[in-house]
């Protein structure tokens, strides 16, 4: 990401020739057998498999161990916007071609959204709060923010939290394309996702999972954890406007950023970098820009803002988890990742979008935005951790 490498390419998981949009951010090499026993793989949708893989990596990096002594104080809160789309498509085809008796007994548990959390609870032994959010593209941000609240409230000492999504399927891509939400820059996949650029024409579907290990500070210190960052603010809001489009004045997005900063107890001028929702849609990027100006006032001209969806595509329910991780690494390494494919400025989008090259800079606070269909919004604020 710091090198500006792009993960968008022509779809390979199915033949996209008949589709208006033929590009996506696929995970090209994912071998679930490295993380999951062979006999168990068929019981899980791809979104569950990726959540398990990401959780295993997160647990290893964090060093957190779920034991008999702490298991009731460790929770799991992992969401998905859509769930097991590829399983639904496969099993419906089976129903039509072979009848109901040929349906897999694993169809329902492989598909439903909370089974990512369920499987991870079973596999880790975490017996604390177990839940799943399904708030479209705000799913991960809500999962992480709600986990933050549960820990603050004393319901858990640690929570495995985030989101996962795998809907680069004929129905998934076809459905978003029918809404005219996707880029049709099929002849140049690597430049298709171009947030805030004047020539943007829609987002590119991505897939993957982003998982964080959230811990109460003293619990983390007591076990000698390497603390990557501190989560200090969480905001929520609703547009109450339209089922897919944001209001042009960014009113809901403005309020969610304001709410997150209030929760963190910080002033707007303390935030140096915003990891934008920035999907590369004409209306969405313009509304977010206006919202940032409203939330940060004069300081918006000094803010560094970027959309890493320019490289990953839009992970939908997994986006906020991935982007929370990116925000944390921006704090850790004091480098803000770029917005790639930003070449033609849009008069409506006139902030500093860190065009095309990562930027070393002082960063103490990062705000990460997530907005979803139905007008649901979430914002997270992370702080550079110092003893």
Rosetta blueprint (number, residue, H / E / L):
1 X L
2 X L
3 X L
4 X L
5 X L
6 X L
7 X L
8 X L
9 X E
10 X E
11 X L
12 X L
13 X L
14 X L
15 X L
16 X L
17 X L
18 X L
19 X L
20 X L
21 X L
22 X L
23 X E
24 X E
25 X E
26 X L
27 X L
28 X L
29 X L
30 X L
31 X L
32 X H
33 X H
34 X H
35 X L
36 X L
37 X L
38 X H
39 X H
40 X H
41 X H
42 X L
43 X L
44 X L
45 X L
46 X H
47 X H
48 X H
49 X H
50 X H
51 X H
52 X H
53 X H
54 X H
55 X H
56 X H
57 X H
58 X H
59 X H
60 X H
61 X H
62 X H
63 X L
64 X L
65 X L
66 X L
67 X L
68 X L
69 X L
70 X L
71 X H
72 X H
73 X H
74 X E
75 X E
76 X E
77 X E
78 X E
79 X E
80 X L
81 X L
82 X L
83 X L
84 X L
85 X H
86 X H
87 X H
88 X H
89 X H
90 X H
91 X H
92 X H
93 X H
94 X H
95 X H
96 X H
97 X H
98 X H
99 X L
100 X H
101 X H
102 X H
103 X L
104 X L
105 X L
106 X L
107 X H
108 X H
109 X H
110 X H
111 X H
112 X L
113 X L
114 X L
115 X H
116 X H
117 X H
118 X H
119 X H
120 X H
121 X H
122 X H
123 X H
124 X H
125 X L
126 X L
127 X L
128 X L
129 X L
130 X E
131 X E
132 X L
133 X L
134 X L
135 X L
136 X H
137 X H
138 X H
139 X H
140 X H
141 X H
142 X H
143 X H
144 X H
145 X H
146 X H
147 X H
148 X H
149 X H
150 X H
151 X H
152 X H
153 X H
154 X L
155 X L
156 X L
157 X L
158 X E
159 X E
160 X E
161 X E
162 X E
163 X E
164 X E
165 X E
166 X L
167 X L
168 X L
169 X L
170 X H
171 X H
172 X H
173 X H
174 X H
175 X H
176 X H
177 X H
178 X H
179 X L
180 X L
181 X L
182 X E
183 X L
184 X L
185 X L
186 X L
187 X L
188 X L
189 X H
190 X H
191 X H
192 X L
193 X L
194 X L
195 X L
196 X L
197 X E
198 X L
199 X L
200 X L
201 X L
202 X L
203 X E
204 X L
205 X E
206 X E
207 X L
208 X E
209 X E
210 X E
211 X E
212 X E
213 X E
214 X E
215 X E
216 X L
217 X H
218 X H
219 X H
220 X H
221 X H
222 X H
223 X L
224 X L
225 X L
226 X L
227 X L
228 X L
229 X L
230 X E
231 X E
232 X E
233 X E
234 X E
235 X E
236 X E
237 X E
238 X E
239 X L
240 X L
241 X L
242 X L
243 X L
244 X L
245 X L
246 X L
247 X L
248 X L
249 X L
250 X L
251 X H
252 X H
253 X H
254 X H
255 X H
256 X H
257 X H
258 X H
259 X H
260 X H
261 X H
262 X H
263 X H
264 X H
265 X L
266 X L
267 X L
268 X H
269 X H
270 X H
271 X L
272 X L
273 X E
274 X E
275 X E
276 X L
277 X L
278 X L
279 X L
280 X L
281 X L
282 X H
283 X H
284 X H
285 X H
286 X H
287 X H
288 X H
289 X H
290 X H
291 X H
292 X H
293 X H
294 X H
295 X H
296 X H
297 X H
298 X H
299 X H
300 X H
301 X H
302 X L
303 X L
304 X E
305 X E
306 X E
307 X L
308 X L
309 X H
310 X H
311 X H
312 X H
313 X L
314 X E
315 X L
316 X H
317 X H
318 X H
319 X H
320 X H
321 X H
322 X H
323 X H
324 X H
325 X H
326 X H
327 X H
328 X H
329 X H
330 X H
331 X H
332 X H
333 X H
334 X L
335 X E
336 X E
337 X L
338 X L
339 X E
340 X L
341 X L
342 X L
343 X L
344 X L
345 X E
346 X E
347 X L
348 X L
349 X E
350 X L
351 X L
352 X L
353 X L
354 X L
355 X E
356 X L
357 X L
358 X L
359 X E
360 X E
361 X L
362 X L
363 X L
364 X L
365 X E
366 X E
367 X E
368 X E
369 X E
370 X E
371 X E
372 X E
373 X L
374 X L
375 X L
376 X E
377 X E
378 X E
379 X E
380 X E
381 X E
382 X E
383 X E
384 X L
385 X L
386 X L
387 X L
